[in-house]
Amino acid sequence: MLAVRRAWNFVSSQRLNTLEMTNGIGADSVLECVGTQESMMQAIHATRPGGYAGYVGVPHGVELSGEELFFEHVHLHGGPAPVRKYLPRLIDLVWNGTINPGKVFDLTLPLNQVAEGYRAMDERRTIKTLLRP
């Protein structure tokens, strides 16, 4: 069993080829957290036959061919992202400096530029925007 303890940003120029890293096999489990057609297909194709591709939240505009999914031999599972349940506590932990959100927030903007933050995420210029007062 391959245990990978790293996360990759498949949008970045630092993209690593999962098949090369696994000697042509693919990863045992892949988690897709973006929700686009491209990211879903990358997750499915990076998963080994018999492996698991999971997604969080509701994919937007993603279409899957049943035949293609069948011949990939990949288990595909998804579920809701209960953000509202955890968000207040996580915000407190970030504001207090208890946790560092790391590379998830790769753009910091003042609150009055919230529209630019959403635009940057929509255009895939950033992963997530951290808004400050």
DSSP file (Angstrom, degrees, kcal/mol; ACC not computed):
  #  RESIDUE AA STRUCTURE BP1 BP2  ACC     N-H-->O    O-->H-N    N-H-->O    O-->H-N    TCO  KAPPA ALPHA  PHI   PSI    X-CA   Y-CA   Z-CA
    1    1 A M              0   0    0      0, 0.0     2,-0.5     0, 0.0     0, 0.0   0.000 360.0 360.0 360.0 134.1    0.0    0.0    0.0
    2    2 A L        -     0   0    0     20,-0.0     2,-0.6     2,-0.0    26,-0.3  -0.785 360.0-163.2 -91.0 125.9    1.3    3.4   -0.9
    3    3 A A        -     0   0    0     -2,-0.5     2,-0.6    25,-0.1    24,-0.0  -0.939   6.2-172.8-110.5 114.7    1.0    6.1    1.8
    4    4 A V        -     0   0    0     -2,-0.6    -2,-0.0     1,-0.1    23,-0.0  -0.926  10.0-175.5-108.3 125.1    1.4    9.6    0.5
    5    5 A R        +     0   0    0     -2,-0.6     2,-0.3     2,-0.0    -1,-0.1  -0.132  56.3  86.1-111.8  36.6    1.5   12.3    3.1
    6    6 A R        -     0   0    0      2,-0.0     2,-0.4     0, 0.0    -2,-0.1  -0.933  62.6-142.0-131.7 156.2    1.6   15.2    0.7
    7    7 A A        -     0   0    0     -2,-0.3     2,-0.4     2,-0.0    -2,-0.0  -0.945  16.9-152.6-115.9 142.6   -1.0   17.3   -1.0
    8    8 A W        -     0   0    0     -2,-0.4     2,-0.9     8,-0.0     7,-0.1  -0.914  13.9-140.0-116.8 142.2   -0.5   18.6   -4.5
    9    9 A N    >   -     0   0    0     -2,-0.4     3,-1.1     1,-0.1     5,-0.2  -0.867  16.5-167.4 -95.5 102.2   -1.9   21.7   -6.2
   10   10 A F  T 3  S+     0   0    0     -2,-0.9    -1,-0.1     1,-0.3     5,-0.1   0.579  82.9  60.3 -70.8  -8.4   -2.7   20.3   -9.7
   11   11 A V  T 3  S+     0   0    0      3,-0.1    -1,-0.3    -3,-0.0     4,-0.1   0.742  90.8  86.8 -86.3 -25.0   -3.2   23.8  -11.0
   12   12 A S  S X  S-     0   0    0     -3,-1.1     3,-1.0     1,-0.1    -4,-0.0  -0.164  88.4-115.1 -76.8 167.6    0.3   25.0  -10.1
   13   13 A S  T 3  S+     0   0    0      1,-0.2    -1,-0.1     2,-0.0    -3,-0.1   0.542 110.6  73.9 -75.4  -6.7    3.4   24.8  -12.2
   14   14 A Q  T 3   +     0   0    0     -5,-0.2    -1,-0.2     2,-0.0    -5,-0.1   0.200  69.8 151.6 -88.4  15.5    4.8   22.4   -9.5
   15   15 A R    <   -     0   0    0     -3,-1.0     2,-0.4    -5,-0.1    -5,-0.1  -0.182  32.0-153.5 -54.3 133.4    2.5   19.7  -10.7
   16   16 A L        -     0   0    0      4,-0.0     2,-0.9     3,-0.0     3,-0.1  -0.866  18.8-118.2-109.6 144.2    3.8   16.2  -10.0
   17   17 A N     >  -     0   0    0     -2,-0.4     4,-2.1     1,-0.2     3,-0.2  -0.724  20.7-162.8 -86.2 107.7    2.9   13.2  -12.1
   18   18 A T  H  > S+     0   0    0     -2,-0.9     4,-1.4     1,-0.2     8,-0.4   0.863  88.7  54.9 -59.2 -39.0    1.2   10.8   -9.8
   19   19 A L  H  4>S+     0   0    0      1,-0.2     5,-3.9     2,-0.2     6,-0.4   0.899 108.5  48.3 -65.2 -38.2    1.6    7.9  -12.1
   20   20 A E  H >45S+     0   0    0     -3,-0.2     3,-1.3     1,-0.2    -1,-0.2   0.913 110.8  51.6 -64.6 -40.8    5.4    8.4  -12.3
   21   21 A M  H 3<5S+     0   0    0     -4,-2.1    -1,-0.2     1,-0.3    -2,-0.2   0.744 114.6  42.7 -68.3 -22.8    5.5    8.7   -8.5
   22   22 A T  T ><5S-     0   0    0     -4,-1.4     3,-1.4    -3,-0.2    -1,-0.3   0.081 116.9-106.8-112.0  22.0    3.7    5.4   -8.1
   23   23 A N  T < 5S-     0   0    0     -3,-1.3    -3,-0.2     1,-0.3    -4,-0.1   0.869  80.4 -50.2  54.7  41.0    5.5    3.4  -10.8
   24   24 A G  T 3 <S+     0   0    0     -5,-3.9    -1,-0.3    -6,-0.2    -4,-0.1   0.469 122.3 100.1  83.8   2.2    2.5    3.6  -13.2
   25   25 A I  S <  S-     0   0    0     -3,-1.4     2,-0.1    -6,-0.4    -2,-0.1   0.921  73.3-134.6 -87.8 -47.8    0.0    2.3  -10.6
   26   26 A G        -     0   0    0     -8,-0.4    21,-0.3    -7,-0.2     2,-0.1  -0.306  34.7 -56.3 104.2 164.7   -1.8    5.4   -9.3
   27   27 A A  E     -a   47   0A   0     19,-3.1    21,-2.8    -2,-0.1     3,-0.1  -0.467  35.6-132.6 -80.4 148.6   -2.7    6.5   -5.8
   28   28 A D  E    S+     0   0A   0    -26,-0.3    24,-2.7     1,-0.2     2,-0.4   0.898  93.4  13.3 -63.2 -41.6   -4.7    4.4   -3.4
   29   29 A S  E     -a   52   0A   0     22,-0.2     2,-0.4    17,-0.1    -1,-0.2  -1.000  65.1-173.7-141.8 138.9   -6.9    7.4   -2.5
   30   30 A V  E     -a   53   0A   0     22,-2.5    24,-3.1    -2,-0.4     2,-0.5  -0.997  11.5-152.3-132.9 136.4   -7.3   10.8   -4.0
   31   31 A L  E     -a   54   0A   0     -2,-0.4     2,-0.6    22,-0.2    24,-0.2  -0.949   5.7-159.0-113.3 121.4   -9.4   13.7   -2.6
   32   32 A E  E     +a   55   0A   0     22,-3.7    24,-1.6    -2,-0.5     8,-0.1  -0.875  20.8 163.3-100.0 122.1  -10.8   16.2   -5.0
   33   33 A C        +     0   0    0     -2,-0.6    -1,-0.1    22,-0.2    22,-0.1   0.248  58.4  69.9-124.7  11.6  -11.6   19.5   -3.3
   34   34 A V  S    S-     0   0    0      2,-0.1    21,-0.0    23,-0.1    -2,-0.0   0.856  80.6-142.2 -99.6 -45.3  -12.0   22.0   -6.1
   35   35 A G        +     0   0    0      1,-0.3    25,-2.3    24,-0.1     2,-0.2   0.698  52.5 124.5  92.6  21.0  -15.2   20.9   -7.8
   36   36 A T  S  > S-     0   0    0     23,-0.2     4,-2.3     1,-0.1    -1,-0.3  -0.695  71.6-112.3-107.9 165.3  -14.4   21.5  -11.5
   37   37 A Q  H  > S+     0   0    0     23,-0.3     4,-2.4    -2,-0.2     5,-0.2   0.936 117.4  48.4 -56.9 -48.8  -14.5   19.2  -14.5
   38   38 A E  H  > S+     0   0    0      1,-0.2     4,-2.4     2,-0.2    -1,-0.2   0.918 112.5  46.5 -62.1 -45.4  -10.7   19.3  -14.8
   39   39 A S  H  > S+     0   0    0      1,-0.2     4,-2.1     2,-0.2    -1,-0.2   0.876 112.0  51.3 -68.4 -35.1  -10.0   18.6  -11.1
   40   40 A M  H  X S+     0   0    0     -4,-2.3     4,-2.4     2,-0.2    -1,-0.2   0.931 112.0  46.1 -65.4 -44.9  -12.5   15.8  -11.0
   41   41 A M  H  X S+     0   0    0     -4,-2.4     4,-2.7     1,-0.2    -2,-0.2   0.884 111.0  52.9 -66.6 -37.5  -11.0   14.0  -14.0
   42   42 A Q  H  X S+     0   0    0     -4,-2.4     4,-1.4    -5,-0.2    -1,-0.2   0.915 110.2  48.8 -61.9 -41.7   -7.4   14.6  -12.6
   43   43 A A  H  X S+     0   0    0     -4,-2.1     4,-0.6     2,-0.2    -2,-0.2   0.934 113.2  46.2 -63.6 -46.0   -8.5   12.9   -9.4
   44   44 A I  H >< S+     0   0    0     -4,-2.4     3,-0.9     1,-0.2    -2,-0.2   0.922 114.8  46.5 -63.2 -44.4  -10.1   10.0  -11.1
   45   45 A H  H 3< S+     0   0    0     -4,-2.7    -1,-0.2     1,-0.2    -2,-0.2   0.698 108.9  55.6 -74.1 -18.4   -7.1    9.4  -13.5
   46   46 A A  H 3< S+     0   0    0     -4,-1.4   -19,-3.1    -3,-0.2     2,-0.3   0.556  91.6  91.8 -86.9  -8.3   -4.6    9.7  -10.6
   47   47 A T  E << S-a   27   0A   0     -3,-0.9   -19,-0.2    -4,-0.6     3,-0.1  -0.694  79.4-121.2 -91.2 137.2   -6.4    6.9   -8.7
   48   48 A R  E >   -     0   0A   0    -21,-2.8     3,-2.6    -2,-0.3   -22,-0.2  -0.317  43.6 -81.7 -69.2 156.0   -5.2    3.3   -9.1
   49   49 A P  E 3  S+     0   0A   0      0, 0.0    25,-0.2     0, 0.0    24,-0.2  -0.415 124.3  20.0 -56.6 130.6   -7.7    0.7  -10.4
   50   50 A G  E 3  S+     0   0A   0     23,-4.7    24,-0.2     1,-0.3    23,-0.1   0.334 104.8 120.5  87.4  -7.0   -9.7   -0.4   -7.3
   51   51 A G  E <   -     0   0A   0     -3,-2.6    24,-2.9    22,-0.3     2,-0.5  -0.124  63.2-106.6 -83.5-176.6   -8.7    2.8   -5.5
   52   52 A Y  E     -ab  29  75A   0    -24,-2.7   -22,-2.5    22,-0.2     2,-0.5  -0.948  21.6-171.0-121.3 127.9  -10.9    5.5   -4.1
   53   53 A A  E     -ab  30  76A   0     22,-3.2    24,-2.2    -2,-0.5     2,-0.3  -0.980  16.9-172.9-112.5 124.1  -11.5    9.0   -5.4
   54   54 A G  E     -ab  31  77A   0    -24,-3.1   -22,-3.7    -2,-0.5     2,-0.4  -0.862   7.6-160.8-116.5 151.2  -13.5   11.2   -3.0
   55   55 A Y  E     -ab  32  78A   0     22,-2.0    24,-1.3    -2,-0.3     2,-0.5  -0.973   9.0-143.0-132.0 150.2  -14.9   14.7   -3.5
   56   56 A V  E     - b   0  79A   0    -24,-1.6    25,-0.1    -2,-0.4     2,-0.1  -0.926  63.6  -7.2-113.4 130.3  -16.0   17.3   -0.9
   57   57 A G  S    S-     0   0    0     22,-2.8    22,-0.2    -2,-0.5   -22,-0.1  -0.347 104.4 -38.6  85.0-167.3  -19.0   19.5   -1.5
   58   58 A V        -     0   0    0     -2,-0.1     2,-0.1    23,-0.1    -2,-0.1  -0.864  56.3-133.8-101.8 115.7  -21.0   19.8   -4.7
   59   59 A P        -     0   0    0      0, 0.0     2,-0.6     0, 0.0     3,-0.2  -0.423  20.2-136.1 -65.2 142.0  -19.1   19.7   -8.0
   60   60 A H  S    S-     0   0    0    -25,-2.3   -23,-0.3     1,-0.2    -2,-0.0  -0.895  75.7 -13.6-107.1 117.5  -20.2   22.5  -10.3
   61   61 A G  S    S+     0   0    0     -2,-0.6     2,-0.5     1,-0.2    -1,-0.2   0.735  89.6 152.1  70.2  22.7  -20.8   21.6  -14.0
   62   62 A V        -     0   0    0     -3,-0.2     2,-0.5   -27,-0.1    -1,-0.2  -0.762  23.0-172.0 -91.3 126.6  -19.0   18.3  -13.7
   63   63 A E        -     0   0    0     -2,-0.5     2,-0.4     2,-0.0     0, 0.0  -0.976   2.6-165.1-119.0 129.9  -20.2   15.6  -16.1
   64   64 A L        -     0   0    0     -2,-0.5     2,-0.6   -24,-0.0     3,-0.1  -0.944  18.0-133.3-117.7 133.8  -19.0   12.0  -15.8
   65   65 A S     >  -     0   0    0     -2,-0.4     4,-2.8     1,-0.2     5,-0.2  -0.742  10.6-149.3 -81.7 121.1  -19.3    9.3  -18.4
   66   66 A G  H  > S+     0   0    0     -2,-0.6     4,-2.4     1,-0.2    -1,-0.2   0.889  98.4  51.3 -57.2 -39.6  -20.6    6.2  -16.8
   67   67 A E  H  > S+     0   0    0      2,-0.2     4,-2.2     1,-0.2    -1,-0.2   0.922 111.1  46.4 -64.8 -44.6  -18.7    4.1  -19.3
   68   68 A E  H  > S+     0   0    0      1,-0.2     4,-1.1     2,-0.2    -2,-0.2   0.926 114.0  48.0 -64.3 -43.9  -15.4    5.9  -18.6
   69   69 A L  H  X>S+     0   0    0     -4,-2.8     5,-0.9     1,-0.2     4,-0.8   0.899 109.8  54.1 -63.0 -40.0  -15.9    5.7  -14.9
   70   70 A F  H ><5S+     0   0    0     -4,-2.4     3,-0.8    -5,-0.2    -1,-0.2   0.921 110.6  44.9 -58.4 -46.5  -16.7    2.0  -15.2
   71   71 A F  H 3<5S+     0   0    0     -4,-2.2    -1,-0.2     1,-0.2    -2,-0.2   0.616 102.8  64.6 -80.5 -11.0  -13.5    1.2  -17.1
   72   72 A E  H 3<5S-     0   0    0     -4,-1.1    -1,-0.2    -3,-0.4   -22,-0.2   0.713  94.4-144.3 -76.6 -20.6  -11.3    3.3  -14.7
   73   73 A H  T <<5 +     0   0    0     -3,-0.8   -23,-4.7    -4,-0.8     2,-0.4   0.893  48.4 144.0  57.3  42.7  -12.3    0.8  -12.0
   74   74 A V      < -     0   0    0     -5,-0.9     2,-0.5   -25,-0.2    -1,-0.2  -0.927  51.8-131.2-116.0 136.0  -12.3    3.6   -9.4
   75   75 A H  E     -b   52   0A   0    -24,-2.9   -22,-3.2    -2,-0.4     2,-0.5  -0.748  24.8-160.8 -81.3 126.7  -14.6    4.0   -6.5
   76   76 A L  E     +b   53   0A   0     -2,-0.5     2,-0.4   -24,-0.2   -22,-0.2  -0.953  16.7 167.2-116.1 121.2  -16.1    7.5   -6.5
   77   77 A H  E     +b   54   0A   0    -24,-2.2   -22,-2.0    -2,-0.5     2,-0.3  -0.976   3.0 168.8-133.2 144.1  -17.6    8.8   -3.2
   78   78 A G  E     +b   55   0A   0     -2,-0.4   -22,-0.2   -24,-0.2   -20,-0.1  -0.962   4.7 171.0-149.1 167.6  -18.6   12.3   -2.2
   79   79 A G  E     -b   56   0A   0    -24,-1.3   -22,-2.8    -2,-0.3    -2,-0.0  -0.976  39.7 -65.0-166.3 174.7  -20.5   14.2    0.4
   80   80 A P        -     0   0    0      0, 0.0   -25,-0.0     0, 0.0     0, 0.0  -0.235  35.9-130.2 -69.4 157.5  -21.3   17.6    1.8
   81   81 A A        -     0   0    0    -25,-0.1     2,-3.0     1,-0.0     3,-0.3  -0.907  16.2-152.1-106.1 101.4  -18.7   19.9    3.3
   82   82 A P    >>  +     0   0    0      0, 0.0     4,-1.1     0, 0.0     3,-0.9  -0.288  35.7 155.1 -75.7  62.3  -20.3   21.0    6.6
   83   83 A V  H >>  +     0   0    0     -2,-3.0     4,-2.9     1,-0.3     3,-0.6   0.885  64.0  58.3 -58.0 -44.7  -18.5   24.3    6.6
   84   84 A R  H 34 S+     0   0    0     -3,-0.3    -1,-0.3     1,-0.2     0, 0.0   0.799 101.9  56.6 -61.2 -28.1  -21.0   26.2    8.8
   85   85 A K  H <4 S+     0   0    0     -3,-0.9     4,-0.3     1,-0.2    -1,-0.2   0.898 121.5  24.5 -68.9 -39.6  -20.5   23.7   11.6
   86   86 A Y  H <X S+     0   0    0     -4,-1.1     4,-2.3    -3,-0.6     5,-0.2   0.666 100.0  86.3-101.5 -19.8  -16.7   24.2   11.8
   87   87 A L  H  X S+     0   0    0     -4,-2.9     4,-2.9     1,-0.2     5,-0.2   0.877  85.6  51.8 -57.8 -47.8  -16.2   27.7   10.4
   88   88 A P  H  > S+     0   0    0      0, 0.0     4,-2.0     0, 0.0    -1,-0.2   0.929 114.6  43.6 -57.6 -44.4  -16.7   29.8   13.6
   89   89 A R  H  > S+     0   0    0     -4,-0.3     4,-2.1     2,-0.2    -2,-0.2   0.910 114.4  49.8 -66.7 -41.7  -14.2   27.8   15.6
   90   90 A L  H  X S+     0   0    0     -4,-2.3     4,-2.4     2,-0.2    -1,-0.2   0.898 108.3  52.9 -65.0 -40.0  -11.7   27.7   12.8
   91   91 A I  H  X S+     0   0    0     -4,-2.9     4,-3.0    -5,-0.2     5,-0.2   0.931 109.1  50.1 -60.5 -44.6  -11.9   31.4   12.3
   92   92 A D  H  X S+     0   0    0     -4,-2.0     4,-2.5    -5,-0.2     6,-0.3   0.918 110.4  50.0 -58.5 -43.7  -11.2   31.9   16.0
   93   93 A L  H  <>S+     0   0    0     -4,-2.1     6,-1.6     2,-0.2     5,-1.5   0.880 113.5  45.3 -64.5 -38.2   -8.2   29.6   15.8
   94   94 A V  H ><5S+     0   0    0     -4,-2.4     3,-1.2     4,-0.2    -2,-0.2   0.948 114.2  47.8 -69.0 -48.7   -6.8   31.5   12.7
   95   95 A W  H 3<5S+     0   0    0     -4,-3.0    -2,-0.2     1,-0.3    -1,-0.2   0.878 111.9  50.2 -60.4 -39.1   -7.4   34.9   14.2
   96   96 A N  T 3<5S-     0   0    0     -4,-2.5    -1,-0.3    -5,-0.2    -2,-0.2   0.580 112.1-120.5 -76.0  -9.2   -5.8   33.9   17.6
   97   97 A G  T < 5S+     0   0    0     -3,-1.2    -3,-0.2    -4,-0.4    -2,-0.1   0.598  77.6 126.3  79.4   9.9   -2.7   32.5   15.8
   98   98 A T  S   <S+     0   0    0     -5,-1.5     2,-0.3    -6,-0.3    -4,-0.2   0.896  77.2  23.7 -68.1 -40.0   -3.3   29.1   17.2
   99   99 A I  S    S-     0   0    0     -6,-1.6    -2,-0.2    -9,-0.2    -1,-0.1  -0.935  71.7-141.8-124.9 152.7   -3.3   27.5   13.8
  100  100 A N        -     0   0    0     -2,-0.3     3,-0.1     1,-0.1    -6,-0.1  -0.957   9.8-148.0-111.0 118.2   -1.7   28.7   10.5
  101  101 A P    >   -     0   0    0      0, 0.0     3,-1.5     0, 0.0     4,-0.2   0.568  34.5-167.1 -67.1  -4.3   -3.9   27.9    7.5
  102  102 A G  G >   -     0   0    0      1,-0.2     3,-0.6     2,-0.1    -3,-0.0  -0.231  56.5  -9.7  62.4-137.0   -0.7   27.5    5.5
  103  103 A K  G 3  S+     0   0    0      1,-0.2    -1,-0.2    -3,-0.1    25,-0.2   0.444 113.6  86.0 -81.8  -0.2   -0.8   27.4    1.8
  104  104 A V  G <  S+     0   0    0     -3,-1.5     2,-0.9     1,-0.2    24,-0.7   0.955  90.0  51.0 -64.1 -47.6   -4.6   27.1    1.6
  105  105 A F  E <   +c  128   0B   0     -3,-0.6    -1,-0.2    -4,-0.2    24,-0.2  -0.806  63.8 160.4 -90.8 106.6   -4.9   30.9    1.7
  106  106 A D  E     +     0   0B   0     22,-1.5     2,-0.3    -2,-0.9    23,-0.2   0.265  62.0  51.2-112.2  11.3   -2.5   32.2   -1.0
  107  107 A L  E     -c  129   0B   0     21,-1.0    23,-3.2     2,-0.0     2,-0.5  -0.956  63.3-165.3-146.0 128.1   -4.0   35.7   -1.4
  108  108 A T  E     +c  130   0B   0     -2,-0.3    23,-0.2    21,-0.2    21,-0.0  -0.965  17.6 166.2-116.3 127.6   -4.7   38.1    1.4
  109  109 A L  E     -c  131   0B   0     21,-2.4    23,-2.5    -2,-0.5     2,-0.1  -0.935  40.0 -98.9-134.9 156.2   -6.9   41.1    0.8
  110  110 A P  E >   -c  132   0B   0      0, 0.0     3,-2.5     0, 0.0    21,-0.0  -0.443  42.5-108.6 -70.4 154.3   -8.7   43.7    2.9
  111  111 A L  G >  S+     0   0    0     21,-3.1     3,-1.4     1,-0.3    20,-0.0   0.804 116.4  64.9 -54.9 -33.9  -12.4   43.0    3.4
  112  112 A N  G 3  S+     0   0    0      1,-0.3    -1,-0.3    20,-0.2     3,-0.2   0.550  97.5  57.7 -71.7  -3.5  -13.5   45.8    1.1
  113  113 A Q  G X>  +     0   0    0     -3,-2.5     4,-1.7     1,-0.1     3,-0.5  -0.026  65.8 124.9-110.4  29.0  -11.9   43.9   -1.8
  114  114 A V  H <>  +     0   0    0     -3,-1.4     4,-2.2     1,-0.2     5,-0.2   0.855  69.7  57.8 -56.6 -37.8  -14.0   40.8   -1.3
  115  115 A A  H 3> S+     0   0    0      1,-0.2     4,-2.3    -3,-0.2    -1,-0.2   0.895 105.2  50.2 -62.4 -39.3  -15.2   40.9   -5.0
  116  116 A E  H <> S+     0   0    0     -3,-0.5     4,-2.6     2,-0.2    -1,-0.2   0.878 107.7  54.7 -66.0 -36.8  -11.5   40.8   -6.2
  117  117 A G  H  X S+     0   0    0     -4,-1.7     4,-1.9     2,-0.2    -2,-0.2   0.923 110.6  44.5 -62.0 -44.8  -10.9   37.8   -4.0
  118  118 A Y  H  X S+     0   0    0     -4,-2.2     4,-2.7     2,-0.2    -2,-0.2   0.889 112.7  52.4 -65.9 -39.0  -13.8   35.9   -5.5
  119  119 A R  H  X S+     0   0    0     -4,-2.3     4,-2.4     1,-0.2    -2,-0.2   0.920 108.3  50.7 -62.9 -43.6  -12.8   36.9   -9.0
  120  120 A A  H  <>S+     0   0    0     -4,-2.6     5,-2.8     1,-0.2     6,-1.1   0.886 113.1  45.7 -62.6 -39.5   -9.2   35.6   -8.4
  121  121 A M  H ><5S+     0   0    0     -4,-1.9     3,-1.2     3,-0.2    -2,-0.2   0.914 112.3  50.8 -70.0 -41.3  -10.6   32.3   -7.2
  122  122 A D  H 3<5S+     0   0    0     -4,-2.7    -2,-0.2     1,-0.3    -1,-0.2   0.875 112.4  46.5 -62.5 -37.9  -13.0   32.0  -10.1
  123  123 A E  T 3<5S-     0   0    0     -4,-2.4    -1,-0.3    -5,-0.2    -2,-0.2   0.370 113.9-119.9 -86.2   4.9  -10.2   32.8  -12.6
  124  124 A R  T < 5S+     0   0    0     -3,-1.2    -3,-0.2     2,-0.2    -2,-0.1   0.786  77.6 126.7  60.9  30.7   -7.9   30.2  -10.8
  125  125 A R  S   <S+     0   0    0     -5,-2.8     2,-0.3    -6,-0.2    -4,-0.2   0.597  79.0  19.4 -86.0 -13.7   -5.3   32.9  -10.0
  126  126 A T        -     0   0    0     -6,-1.1    -2,-0.2     1,-0.2    -1,-0.2  -0.978  64.9-139.1-149.8 158.1   -5.5   31.8   -6.4
  127  127 A I  S    S-     0   0    0      1,-0.4     2,-0.3    -2,-0.3    -1,-0.2   0.949  86.8  -8.4 -83.2 -59.7   -6.7   28.8   -4.3
  128  128 A K  E     -c  105   0B   0    -24,-0.7   -22,-1.5   -25,-0.2   -21,-1.0  -0.992  64.6-136.1-140.8 147.2   -8.4   30.7   -1.4
  129  129 A T  E     -c  107   0B   0     -2,-0.3     2,-0.6   -24,-0.2   -21,-0.2  -0.887   9.2-150.2-106.3 130.7   -8.5   34.3   -0.4
  130  130 A L  E     -c  108   0B   0    -23,-3.2   -21,-2.4    -2,-0.5     2,-0.5  -0.896  15.3-153.4 -97.5 122.1   -8.1   35.4    3.2
  131  131 A L  E     -c  109   0B   0     -2,-0.6   -20,-0.1   -23,-0.2   -23,-0.0  -0.829   9.5-167.4-100.6 132.3  -10.0   38.6    3.9
  132  132 A R  E      c  110   0B   0    -23,-2.5   -21,-3.1    -2,-0.5   -20,-0.2  -0.881 360.0 360.0-116.2 148.9   -8.8   40.9    6.7
  133  133 A P              0   0    0      0, 0.0    -1,-0.0     0, 0.0   -21,-0.0   0.513 360.0 360.0 -63.8 360.0  -10.7   43.8    8.2
